[in-house]
Amino acid sequence: MAHQTVIVVDFGGQYTQLIVRRVRELGVYSEMVPWTLAKEKIREVHPSAVILSGGPRSTLEKGAPTLDFSVLEGLPVLGICYGMQLMANVLGGRVETVGQKEYGSRVIGPGKNGKWGKLLSGLSSHKVWMSHGDQVLAVPNGFVQTAGTDTCPIAAMEDLSGRRFGVQFHPEVTHTAEGKTILRRFLFDHAQLKGDWTSEAFIEEELARIRKKVGTKKRVLCAVSGGVDSSVMAALLIRAIGDRAVCVFVDHGLLRKDEARQVVDTFAGHFNANLHAFVEHDRFFNALKGQKDPEDKRKTIGEQFVRVFEDHANELEGCDFLAQGTLYPDVIESGSPTAAKIKTHHNVGGLPDWMKLDLIEPLRWLFKDEVREVGRRLGLPEEMVDREPFPGPGLGVRILGEVTPERVRMVQEADWIFRSELRSRNLHKGIWQSYAALLDVKSVGVMGDERTYEQPIVLRAVESEDAMTARAVNLPFEVLELVANRIVNEVSGVNRVFYDLTSKPPATIELE
């Protein structure tokens, strides 16, 4: 089925991905497009509405991000922060850099005529989140000012006849109390969208897309790890093309304790999949020998995955495609024309140029919670759907410094102790991700009246909605103390345990 689409034009704002999320949460399919490609994309997609994101730059700068507004003719448009300023600038209003900048929570009041306008009227709260230096000082012809603050007289504007709206604040963040209501009004009252994009609709469309791309005879290598992403990806491929989805599990020796066995049992039992399992510990450890840089390790692991696939090509019945469980946050963090590269994900940027298989990434534009819901609709067991995220490079990015079998053993044992203690106390519920990592340093300790000089373990547990932001979980001290004592006493080579309290940002969820 064809769905209505909202294009979110990305001008480099830190919250752009949240706009996409909020629109999808309201049942409308949304895609983020960098401003450099927006004109062509809008002409190609013919979206039902367009949202212009915030951004870090000034519309007054030479070479600042912009957009040809002729492609927006006749479309409902919502400009947010930089997007509102750009709309005002392009359409004949006036934008200036002012001395009084606004950052953080503010309470807005009605426009000069005492009225809120259609987008903001009747809300229970007008507490909003501001983050700007420039301001709109005069609205374009056809617009009216509909909200302001003491330091920002034009905090919102609208042109009802042209279905164009601008807000200086960020309705996509939770700090704006009625942000979701504002977005809902734009989408349904003014853009007149249906809100009928669901996980079932996604499955239906993706199955058709896979079948069209693969055809009736070609085969697809499904790289599976047992995690949520690869499991849902494999379930989609199996439903779409049956046994021609050739599931390949590579045991690289970097999984959590007992996980390799669980993966094989799950795919053989629940999926009855066409599964090929390869134990390749020596290959990966030899390739990683001497490597300490996290980017080098990620790329090495990604390259070795593909080499395994190619080495076993004959056994895998001549597959033409490689399917991976790449998600939207992976794509964002691996860099885009408007977003900085945070880290290379092995299933996005780490694949070598000589890879002979064409890629299929059916989950590429989904967030983790959307993937979980798709998994439920596909009939996956809840224990699989609710599994915590696990990086494709595995423990290779939870071991700072060189990856060796001995250092992997230390992390596996510490991680098993930590997560099993959380589960036994029901503390794992609400945790997005929990794990143990090994630092590339040594510290002095005392065991049995003797001096030790061994390695420290770092424990991390975070809460998150979509992995784009996260905060440390406030675990009971007595539990952390118990876990630390167990690890030091039961895991040889470890004499100290830390708990990571850093949020994302400024940190990432994984240590590397």
N, C-alpha and C positions, 0 to 999 in steps of 0.2 A: 504494500500500500504506500502511496505517496504521502509524505507528512509535510506539515507546515514547518518552516525553518526560520529561526531568528539568527541573523549574523551579528556577532559581537566583534566590532572592529577594535583591535588591540593597539593602543598607542603607547604601550610599555608600562601600563599601570600595574602596581603590585596586587591589585584585587581583581584583575580581569578574569582570571579563571573562576573566581567566585560568582561573577555575573552569569557565566555559563551554567554553573551549578544551580543557582537560584532559579533560572529560567527553566531548566530541566525539572527541578523539583515541582514546578507548577504544571508539569505535563506538556511542555512545549520543547521540541528539539531545537538545540542551539549549537552553533559552531563558533569557535574563535578564529579570527583571520587577522594576520598582521596588516597594519595600515598600508604597507607597501604592495600588498596583493589584493586589497579590499575591492578596488574598482572592478577588476576582472572577475573576482569571485561573486560579487553581487550581480553582475551581468549574467554570469553562468548559472547561478543558483535560483535567481528570482525570489529572494526571501520574502516572507510575509511581513517582516519588520526588521529594523536595524537598531542596535544599541552601540553608542560610541563610548568607549571606556575612558577611564582616567589615564594620566600619564605623568611622568616626572618632569617634563620639560615645559617651557613657556611657549604659548602660541605666538608670542612676539619675537621669538628667536629666529635668526636666519637659519633656514633648513629644518625648521621644526616639523614634526609629523603633521600631515594634512590629508585631505580627501577631496576628490572632485564631487561636489554635492549634486551635480547633475544626475549621478547614478541613483540618488536617493529620491528623485522626483516621484511624488505620489505614494511614497512609502511612509508608514509611521516610524518616527525616529525619536529615540530617547538619548540625550547627551548627558553623560555623568562626569562631573568635575572638568577635566581637560576637554572632554567631549562637548560639554555645554559651552565652554569658552571658545572652542573651535567653531561651533555652530554660530555663536554670536559674531565672531570675527568674520567668517565667510559670508554670512547673510546680511552684513551691514550694521551690526551693533558695534559696541566699543569695549575693548578689553584692555586693562592696564595692570602693571605690577604696582602693588600698593605697599605702604609701609607696614600695615598691620596684617600679618599672616594669621591664618586660622588652622590649628591642628588639634584634633581631639573632639570630645563631645561638646555639642552646642545645642541650644534650644532656639528654634526658628519661630518667627512670628509671621502674621499674614502680610500680604502685599500692601502697597500704599493706599489702596482703596478699601482696606480692611477685609479683603476677600482672599481666600486661599487658592482659588482656581480648582479645576476639576480633578487634578491629580492628587492634591493634598487635602481637600476639604473633608471634614468630619472624622479625621483620625483621632484616636484616643490619646496619642502622644506625638509631639513634634520634636522629640529628642533625636538628633542626627549626629553623624560622624563626619567631621570636616578634615580636609588635608589639602590645603592649597595656598599659593602665594599670589597668583594673579586673580583678578575679579572681573566680572562683567559689570561695567558701569553704565551701559546703555543697551537696551534690548533692540533687536532688529525690528523693522517694520512688520506689523502683523502680530507681534508677540506682546504679551503683558507680563509684568512682574507679579509673581504670586507668593513670594516668601522672602524673608530677609532676617539678618541678625543686626546687632548693634554695629558690628565692624564689617559686615558684608550685606549691603542694602539689597542686592539681587542674588538671593540664594536659590531661586527657582523662577522659571519663566515657561510660558507655553503659548502656542499658536494652535488653537483648537481646530480651526478650519483646515490648516495644513497638517494636523496630527503630528506636530513637532513639539517636544518637551525637553526642558533642560533642568537639571538639579545640580547645584554646586557640591552637595554632599554625596555620600556613598550609600545608596539604599541596599547594596548587596551584602554589607557587613552587618553582623548581629548587633553592633553598637547603635545602629539606626533602628529605633524601636519598632517602627511601622514600615520598615524597608520592604518586606515581602508584600505587604498590602499595596504599596506604591507600585512595585513591579507588576503585581497582579492587575491593577487598574490599567496600567499601560498596555499589557498584553491582551487582556480580555475586553475591557471597556472601549479602548481606543484603537487597538490594532485588530480587535474582533477575532482573536484566535480561538481555537477549539479546546486546546489543552488535552489532546487525545494521544500524545506520545507516551507509550508505556513500555515496560520491559517486554511484553508480548509483541508489541509492534516492532521493537528493535529485533527480536528473535526472528520474526517473519521476514523482515527486510534483509537481515544478515544472511539467513539461510538462502534466500534468492540470490544475493550478491555472490556468495561462495559458489553456489552451483553454476552461476553464469561464468565466473572466472575460471573455475576448474574444468568445466565441461563434463562429459559423460564417461571419460576413460582415464583421465590423468589422476595421479595420486599425490597426496599431500603428507609431508613429514610433519607430525605434530610433536614439537619438543615439549615434553611434560616433565614437571618436577614434583608434582603432588601438591603444589600450592594452589590457592584459590584461582589465580589468573589462568595458569596453564590448564587446570582441570576444567574450568568453564569453557576455555577456548577449545579444548579437546572434545567436550560434550557437544558444542556447536558443530564442529567438523564432522563428528560421528553421525549426528542427526542429519547433516546435510548430504554426506556422501558415503556413509556406512563404512565398510571395510577398506575403502580407498583412503580413509584417514589412518595413516600408519603411525601409531603412537610410539615414540622413541623416548626411553628414559635413560639418561646418561648418569650413572653413579660416579661422580667425579671425586668422591671422597671428602667433600666439603659440606655434607648435609648434617643436620642435627642427629643426635643419638637415635639409632634404630629407625631413622626416617626412610632409608632406602628400602628396607623390607616392607614398611607400611605402604609406600608408594606402589610397589609391585602388587601387593595384596589388594589394594583399593582398585587399581585399574583392571586387574584380572577378574576380581569379584564383582564390583558394582557395574563397571562399564562393559565387561566381557569384550574388552577392546583388542584390536589387532596390535598387541604390544610387543616391542622389542626392547629388552633391557641390556645395557652394556656396562660392565664394570671397568672403569678406566682410571683408577686411582693413580697408577704410576705415570700415565701420560700427563695428567694435570700437575702432579707434584714435580715432575721433571721439568715441565715448561715453566713453572713458577719459581724454580730454584734461583735464589739470589735476588729476586725481585722484591722491592719494598714500596715503590711508589704505587698508590692506590689506582691511579689511572692505568698504569702499565699492567697491573694485576687484572683489572676489569677487562682490558682489551685482550690480554692473553687468554683468560678464561673463555671469553666469547669466541676467540679464534679457535681454541681447542674444541669447543662444542661443534663448530662447523666442520672441523677436520674429522671428528668422529663420524658425523653424518656422511661426509664424502667418502671416508674409508669404508663404510658399510653400505655404500650405495647399491651394490648388487644384491645384498641381503634384503634391502628395503625396496626392492621391486621397481627400481627406476623412478623414484619420485621426482616430480617437476617443481614442487613448491615446498617451502618451509613455513609452517604456521607457528606463531609465537604469541604469548600472552602480554604483549606490550599494552600498557595503560596510558591514559592521558597525563598523569603526573610524571611518568617516565619521559614522555615526549617533552614536556615543559622543562624538566630539570636537565635534559640533555641539550637544551639550547634551542632558540628560534630566532627569527630576525629581530624580535623585540624583547626577548628574555635572555638573561645571561646564562651561560652553561654552568650549572652547579656541579654535575658529575656525569660521566658517560655511563649509561646503562648498557649492559652487554647486549641486550636485545633491542637497542636503538642505534647507538653509535659505535659499538665495538666490533661489528662484523667486518671482516676483511673485504677488500674490493674484488678479490677473485672468487667470491662465493658464487657458485653456479646455480643455486636454487632461487627462484623468485619468491618474494616474501608475501605472506598473507597474515595480516594483523587485525582480526575481527573485533578486538576490544580496544583498539588504539585510541578511540575518543571517549571512552567511558572512565568514570571515577570508580574507586574501589567499591563503594556502597552500591553503585549501579550494577557492577559485575556480580556482586553477591546476590542481588535480586534476580538477575538473569539466571544465575546458577540454580536458585530455588525454583524458578519457572521451568527449568530444564529437568527438574527432578533429582538434583544432586542431594546427597544426604547432608543434614545440617552440620554434622561435625566437619565435613569437608568445606562447606560454604563459609563457616565461621572461623576457619583457621587464620591465625595471624599471618600477615605478610612476611614473606621470606625472600631475600634478594636472590636474583638469578645467579650471581657469582658465589652465593652461599656464604660459608664461613670465611671465604677468601677476603671479604670486606669487613669481617668482624675480628680479624687477626691483624693488628697493626704491625707492619714489618713483614718479614719473610714468612711464608706459609709452609709449614713442615708437618708431617704426620703427627709428631709429638705435640706440637702446638695446637693442632686440630683436636687431638684427644683432650687436652686441657679445657678447651672451650666447650666441647661437646658435654663433658661431665659437669662443668660448672653451669652451663645453660640448662641441662636436665634438672639439676638440683633446684635452680631458681624457679623455673616454670612449673615444676611439679609441686613445689611448696605453695605457689600462688594458686594453682588449681585445687589443691587439697583444702584451702581455706576459702574457696569461691571468690578469690580476689582477682581472678583473670577476667571476669566479666566487666566490660567497659574499657578494657585495655586494648588499644589499637595494636601495639607491638611490644613485646618484652623479650629480652635476650641477655646473654653474657658475651662480652668481648674481651680480648686479650691485648694489653698494651705492649709496646716494644721497648720497655724499660725494665730494670730490676730494682727491687727495694730490699732493704735490710729488715730482717725479722728475727724472732727468737722462737725456736721449737725444741722442746725437750732439753732446755738449758743450753742449747747450742745456737750459734749464729747461723742464720740462713740468708741467702742472697738470691731471691727468686722473683717471679713475675706477678704483677697485680692483675686482677680481673676487674672489669667495669660492668656493672649491672645497669640496664636501661629499661624503663617501662614508661610508655607515653600514651596519652589520650589524643585522639584526632578524629576528624570527620572524613578527610580525604587525602591525608599525607602531605598536603601543601603547608599546613601549619600543625603544630603539636605542642603539648606541654607535658612535663613530667608528672607521673601519677604520685599522689601523696600516699605512699605505702606505710603501714604501721612500722614504727621503729623496731619493735620487738621481732617482727617478721624479717626485716632486713638484717638484724643482728643474728638471728637464727641461720639465715641463708649464708651469711658471711662466715659464721663458725663452721657450718657444714662444708663449705667449699674449701676453706683453708685446711680442714682436717681430712677431707676425703679426696681432694684433687692434688696429686703430687705435682710439685713444681710451682704451686701458687702459695703465697704467704700474705697476701693483702687483698682486700675487696673494697671497691668504691661504688657509690651510687650516683649516676649522672642526673643532675637536676636541671640541665639546660633545656630551654624551649627551642622550638623551630619556628621562625628564625630566632636567634642568629645561628644556631647549630642546625644540622640535618638530623634525621631520625637515626640513620646509621652513622657509625663513627668515621667510616671512609665512604 
